[in-house]
Amino acid sequence: MKLSKDLVAASATIMVLRILTTGQDYGYSILRRIAAASGEEIEWSEGLLYPLLHRLERTELITATWGRADNGRRRKYYAITDAGRRALREAQELIARRPRLRVDGEGYRVVDRDRRGRGGVREENVTRVGS
C-alpha cells in the first residue's frame, strides 16, 4: 500500500528530525533510510526532501555544513539542533495525545484519550459528529 502524498507531507518533518537524532546525515542517505524504515512503502523524491531540509534549516530546527564524501565530492550534512529536538518531542507528545475517530451506529465519535493515555471513553469526552 502506497501512502498518500498528504500523509507523507504531514509527517515529513517528524520523520527527518527523528532520523537526525541518531547523528548528522546527508540527503541521499536520509532518502534511503526513510525508504528502508518504511519497508520501501515510502519513497520520497529529491523534490520533496530538499525543500523540506531547506525549510528546516531556515527555521533553525536543523543545521547544515559542507563536508567531503569518501570519494572526495562535496556533500552537505544536516544535524538536528536543540530547537529541532524540542519540536520533535512536542510533535511526538501531540501525536501520543491525539483524539481518535470511532465509527458506531450513531455516526462518528471523537474520542479523547483519558488522563492515563489509554483512550478510555467517558461521556464527558465523547463528541458526536454526524449521524
C-alpha positions in Angstrom: 0.0 0.0 0.0 1.5 3.3 -1.0 0.9 6.2 1.4 -0.9 9.3 0.1 1.2 12.4 -0.6 -0.9 14.3 2.0 0.0 11.8 4.8 3.7 11.9 3.8 3.8 15.7 3.7 2.1 15.9 7.2 4.7 13.6 8.7 7.8 14.5 6.8 9.2 17.0 9.3 8.8 14.5 12.1 10.4 11.7 10.1 13.5 13.8 9.1 14.0 15.1 12.6 13.7 11.6 14.0 16.4 10.3 11.6 18.7 13.2 12.5 18.5 12.3 16.3 20.9 9.5 15.5 23.6 11.9 14.1 24.3 14.1 11.1 23.4 12.7 7.7 23.2 13.8 4.1 20.3 14.0 1.7 20.5 10.8 -0.3 21.2 8.8 2.9 18.1 10.3 4.5 16.0 9.3 1.5 17.4 5.7 1.7 16.8 5.5 5.5 13.2 6.6 5.1 12.6 4.0 2.4 14.3 1.3 4.4 12.5 2.1 7.7 9.1 2.0 5.9 9.8 -1.3 4.2 10.1 0.6 0.9 6.5 1.9 1.3 7.7 5.5 1.4 10.0 6.6 -1.3 10.5 10.3 -1.4 11.8 12.2 -4.3 14.6 14.8 -4.0 11.9 17.3 -4.9 10.2 16.6 -1.6 13.3 16.2 0.6 15.5 19.1 -0.3 12.9 21.9 0.0 12.0 20.4 3.4 15.6 20.4 4.5 16.0 24.0 3.4 12.8 25.0 5.4 14.1 23.1 8.5 17.4 24.9 8.2 15.7 28.4 7.8 13.6 27.7 10.8 16.7 26.6 12.7 15.4 23.1 13.5 18.5 21.7 11.7 21.9 23.0 10.7 23.8 22.2 7.5 27.6 22.0 7.0 29.6 21.1 3.9 31.9 18.1 4.1 33.6 15.6 1.8 32.3 12.1 0.9 34.8 9.2 0.8 35.2 9.8 -2.9 36.2 13.4 -2.4 33.0 15.0 -3.6 31.4 17.8 -1.6 28.4 16.8 0.4 26.0 18.8 2.6 25.5 17.2 6.1 22.4 18.0 8.2 22.2 17.8 12.0 19.3 18.4 14.4 19.5 21.4 16.7 18.2 21.8 20.3 15.2 23.6 18.9 14.7 20.7 16.5 14.8 18.2 19.4 12.2 20.3 21.3 10.0 20.5 18.2 10.2 16.7 17.7 9.5 16.0 21.3 6.4 18.3 21.2 5.2 16.7 18.0 5.6 13.2 19.5 3.7 14.2 22.6 0.9 15.7 20.5 0.6 12.5 18.5 0.5 10.4 21.7 -2.4 12.6 23.0 -4.3 12.8 19.7 -8.1 12.2 19.7 -9.3 9.2 17.7 -12.3 8.7 15.5 -14.5 5.7 16.0 -17.5 4.7 13.9 -20.6 3.4 15.6 -24.3 3.0 14.7 -24.9 6.7 15.6 -22.2 8.2 13.4 -18.6 9.2 14.2 -17.3 9.8 17.7 -14.2 11.8 18.5 -12.7 10.0 21.5 -10.2 11.8 23.6 -7.6 9.7 25.5 -8.2 9.7 29.2 -5.6 11.1 31.6 -3.7 7.8 31.6 -3.4 8.0 27.8 -5.4 4.9 27.3 -8.3 6.2 25.2 -10.9 5.2 27.7 -14.3 6.6 26.6 -16.4 8.5 29.1 -19.5 10.5 28.1 -17.8 13.8 29.0 -15.0 13.2 26.4 -17.1 12.0 23.5 -18.2 14.3 20.8 -20.8 13.1 18.2 -20.1 14.1 14.6 -22.7 13.4 12.0 -25.3 10.7 12.3 
